[in-house]
Amino acid sequence: MKTLIGTLAIVCISSIAYADDITGTWRYIDDKTGEAKGLVKIEKQSNGTFSGTALKSTPRPGYTPKEFCTNCPAPYTNKPIIGMQVISGLKTTDLVNYTDGRIIDPVSGKIYRLKGRVSPNGKKLFLRGYLGVSAVGRSQTWLKVE
């Protein structure tokens, strides 16, 4: 019985520690086509929030990635997309949920409020970008790059 309880405690603690960590490189998927669009590296900041930097844009038939954020508001206007901080201020609310972030769409130039949830195995990140209320927005599933 003690062995069973000890094993369960270790499994629970391990899964909690892993689920809380969204740091790393993520492949973002176009919510309209299902195609991979690029890579974003998410890092935890010293203030406890998470930010994400665009690492790569993936060309595909019929889509050539933009180099610069031409439609974006200041301070992003005409800045290179690769290397740009596209996610900022994302906070963890519990072991798997995140809220209060911002994400910029470099194609449209729109800045969305951002919330998300990481899958129990830590391999998928379900994100929702929205203006105003969460019901009006876009959802994407990002895949962790091993």
Backbone hydrogen bonds in HBPLUS format (Angstrom, degrees):
<---DONOR---> <-ACCEPTOR-->    atom                        ^
c    i                          cat <-CA-CA->   ^        H-A-AA   ^      H-
h    n   atom  resd res      DA  || num        DHA   H-A  angle D-A-AA Bond
n    s   type  num  typ     dist DA aas  dist angle  dist       angle   num
A0005-ILE N   A0001-MET O   3.01 MM   4  6.30 164.7  2.03 154.1 157.4     1
A0006-GLY N   A0002-LYS O   2.89 MM   4  6.02 159.6  1.93 146.9 153.2     2
A0007-THR N   A0003-THR O   2.87 MM   4  6.03 159.3  1.91 149.9 155.4     3
A0008-LEU N   A0004-LEU O   2.96 MM   4  6.15 165.3  1.98 151.9 155.8     4
A0009-ALA N   A0005-ILE O   2.94 MM   4  6.12 156.4  2.00 147.4 154.0     5
A0010-ILE N   A0006-GLY O   3.05 MM   4  6.30 158.4  2.10 148.0 153.1     6
A0011-VAL N   A0007-THR O   2.98 MM   4  6.23 164.1  2.01 154.7 158.9     7
A0012-CYS N   A0008-LEU O   2.90 MM   4  6.06 165.9  1.92 152.6 156.4     8
A0013-ILE N   A0009-ALA O   2.95 MM   4  6.08 166.8  1.97 150.9 154.7     9
A0014-SER N   A0010-ILE O   2.90 MM   4  5.99 160.5  1.94 149.1 155.0    10
A0015-SER N   A0011-VAL O   2.95 MM   4  6.12 163.7  1.98 152.0 156.1    11
A0016-ILE N   A0012-CYS O   2.94 MM   4  6.06 154.3  2.00 148.2 155.6    12
A0017-ALA N   A0013-ILE O   3.00 MM   4  6.12 165.5  2.02 149.8 153.5    13
A0018-TYR N   A0014-SER O   3.04 MM   4  6.19 155.4  2.11 145.8 152.6    14
A0019-ALA N   A0015-SER O   2.87 MM   4  5.87 162.2  1.91 146.1 151.4    15
A0020-ASP N   A0016-ILE O   3.26 MM   4  6.31 146.9  2.38 145.9 152.2    16
A0021-ASP N   A0018-TYR O   3.14 MM   3  5.52 160.3  2.18 112.5 118.6    17
A0024-GLY N   A0042-ILE O   2.90 MM  18  5.31 158.2  1.95 145.4 146.5    18
A0042-ILE N   A0024-GLY O   2.76 MM  18  5.31 166.0  1.78 161.5 157.8    19
A0145-VAL N   A0025-THR O   2.85 MM 120  5.52 174.3  1.86 154.8 152.8    20
A0026-TRP N   A0040-VAL O   2.79 MM  14  5.30 165.2  1.81 154.4 159.2    21
A0040-VAL N   A0026-TRP O   2.88 MM  14  5.30 157.2  1.93 151.9 159.6    22
A0027-ARG N   A0143-LEU O   2.74 MM 116  5.12 170.7  1.75 155.2 155.4    23
A0143-LEU N   A0027-ARG O   2.98 MM 116  5.12 159.8  2.02 145.1 147.7    24
A0028-TYR N   A0038-GLY O   2.97 MM  10  5.67 153.3  2.05 140.5 148.9    25
A0037-LYS N   A0028-TYR O   2.83 MM   9  5.81 177.2  1.83 163.3 164.1    26
A0030-ASP N   A0035-GLU O   2.78 MM   5  5.43 168.7  1.80 164.3 161.7    27
A0034-GLY N   A0030-ASP O   2.84 MM   4  5.10 149.3  1.93 138.7 146.9    28
A0058-THR N   A0037-LYS O   2.67 MM  21  5.03 173.9  1.68 131.2 132.5    29
A0039-LEU N   A0056-LYS O   2.88 MM  17  5.04 148.4  1.98 130.4 137.8    30
A0055-LEU N   A0039-LEU O   2.83 MM  16  5.31 170.8  1.84 144.1 146.1    31
A0056-LYS N   A0039-LEU O   3.41 MM  17  5.04 156.8  2.47 131.7 130.1    32
A0041-LYS N   A0053-THR O   2.89 MM  12  5.24 162.1  1.92 150.5 151.0    33
A0053-THR N   A0041-LYS O   2.88 MM  12  5.24 155.7  1.93 141.5 145.8    34
A0043-GLU N   A0051-SER O   2.82 MM   8  5.55 158.8  1.87 161.3 168.6    35
A0051-SER N   A0043-GLU O   2.95 MM   8  5.55 159.3  1.99 157.9 164.1    36
A0045-GLN N   A0049-THR O   2.69 MM   4  5.41 177.6  1.69 170.4 171.3    37
A0048-GLY N   A0045-GLN O   2.96 MM   3  5.36 161.7  1.99 117.3 120.6    38
A0050-PHE N   A0090-LEU O   2.72 MM  40  4.91 147.7  1.82 137.2 148.4    39
A0090-LEU N   A0050-PHE O   3.20 MM  40  4.91 145.6  2.32 154.5 144.8    40
A0052-GLY N   A0087-ILE O   2.97 MM  35  4.53 156.8  2.02 115.5 118.2    41
A0086-VAL N   A0052-GLY O   2.77 MM  34  5.68 130.4  2.01 145.9 161.4    42
A0087-ILE N   A0052-GLY O   3.18 MM  35  4.53 160.9  2.21 130.9 129.8    43
A0054-ALA N   A0084-MET O   2.94 MM  30  5.61 160.6  1.98 160.7 161.5    44
A0083-GLY N   A0054-ALA O   2.77 MM  29  5.29 163.5  1.79 146.4 152.3    45
A0060-ARG N   A0063-TYR O   3.14 MM   3  5.27 167.7  2.15 147.4 151.0    46
A0063-TYR N   A0060-ARG O   2.84 MM   3  5.27 159.4  1.88 146.0 143.7    47
A0081-ILE N   A0067-GLU O   2.90 MM  14  5.81 164.2  1.92 144.5 147.0    48
A0069-CYS N   A0079-LYS O   2.88 MM  10  5.50 156.5  1.94 151.5 157.9    49
A0072-CYS N   A0069-CYS O   3.42 MM   3  5.44 162.2  2.46 103.6 108.4    50
A0078-ASN N   A0069-CYS O   2.94 MM   9  4.86 148.7  2.04 123.4 122.9    51
A0076-TYR N   A0073-PRO O   2.85 MM   3  5.73 137.1  2.03 138.1 139.8    52
A0079-LYS N   A0076-TYR O   3.01 MM   3  5.46 158.7  2.06 142.6 138.2    53
A0084-MET N   A0081-ILE O   2.99 MM   3  5.17 161.9  2.03 125.0 127.4    54
A0104-ILE N   A0086-VAL O   2.96 MM  18  5.25 149.0  2.06 141.8 151.3    55
A0088-SER N   A0102-ARG O   2.95 MM  14  5.31 152.2  2.03 146.7 151.8    56
A0102-ARG N   A0088-SER O   2.85 MM  14  5.31 143.6  1.98 154.5 162.3    57
A0091-LYS N   A0099-THR O   2.85 MM   8  5.34 173.4  1.86 160.8 162.7    58
A0099-THR N   A0091-LYS O   2.76 MM   8  5.34 150.3  1.85 147.9 158.0    59
A0093-THR N   A0097-ASN O   2.89 MM   4  5.61 166.2  1.91 140.1 143.9    60
A0118-VAL N   A0096-VAL O   2.94 MM  22  5.30 155.0  2.00 147.5 155.5    61
A0098-TYR N   A0116-GLY O   2.78 MM  18  4.94 157.6  1.83 147.1 143.8    62
A0116-GLY N   A0098-TYR O   2.93 MM  18  4.94 162.4  1.96 127.9 129.2    63
A0101-GLY N   A0114-LEU O   3.09 MM  13  4.60 152.7  2.16 150.7 143.5    64
A0114-LEU N   A0101-GLY O   2.83 MM  13  4.60 142.9  1.97 125.0 120.7    65
A0103-ILE N   A0112-TYR O   2.90 MM   9  5.29 153.8  1.97 147.4 154.2    66
A0112-TYR N   A0103-ILE O   2.76 MM   9  5.29 167.2  1.78 164.7 162.0    67
A0105-ASP N   A0110-LYS O   2.89 MM   5  5.50 165.0  1.91 163.9 168.8    68
A0109-GLY N   A0105-ASP O   2.66 MM   4  5.37 150.1  1.74 161.0 171.7    69
A0113-ARG N   A0130-TYR O   2.79 MM  17  5.24 159.7  1.83 161.3 155.8    70
A0130-TYR N   A0113-ARG O   2.91 MM  17  5.24 153.2  1.99 139.6 147.7    71
A0115-LYS N   A0128-ARG O   3.09 MM  13  5.44 151.0  2.18 143.1 152.1    72
A0128-ARG N   A0115-LYS O   2.86 MM  13  5.44 158.3  1.91 164.2 162.3    73
A0117-ARG N   A0126-PHE O   2.87 MM   9  5.18 142.3  2.01 139.6 151.7    74
A0126-PHE N   A0117-ARG O   2.79 MM   9  5.18 166.4  1.80 167.9 163.1    75
A0119-SER N   A0124-LYS O   2.88 MM   5  5.26 163.5  1.91 153.9 154.8    76
A0122-GLY N   A0119-SER O   2.90 MM   3  5.09 157.1  1.96 111.2 118.8    77
A0144-LYS N   A0123-LYS O   2.95 MM  21  4.98 170.3  1.96 137.2 138.7    78
A0125-LEU N   A0142-TRP O   2.88 MM  17  4.98 157.5  1.93 141.4 146.2    79
A0142-TRP N   A0125-LEU O   2.79 MM  17  4.98 170.4  1.80 147.6 149.5    80
A0127-LEU N   A0140-GLN O   2.81 MM  13  5.29 165.2  1.83 165.6 168.6    81
A0140-GLN N   A0127-LEU O   2.91 MM  13  5.29 157.2  1.97 145.0 151.2    82
A0129-GLY N   A0138-ARG O   2.85 MM   9  5.36 154.5  1.91 164.9 168.1    83
A0138-ARG N   A0129-GLY O   2.81 MM   9  5.36 155.3  1.87 157.8 165.8    84
A0136-VAL N   A0133-VAL O   3.11 MM   3  5.88 158.5  2.15 121.0 126.4    85
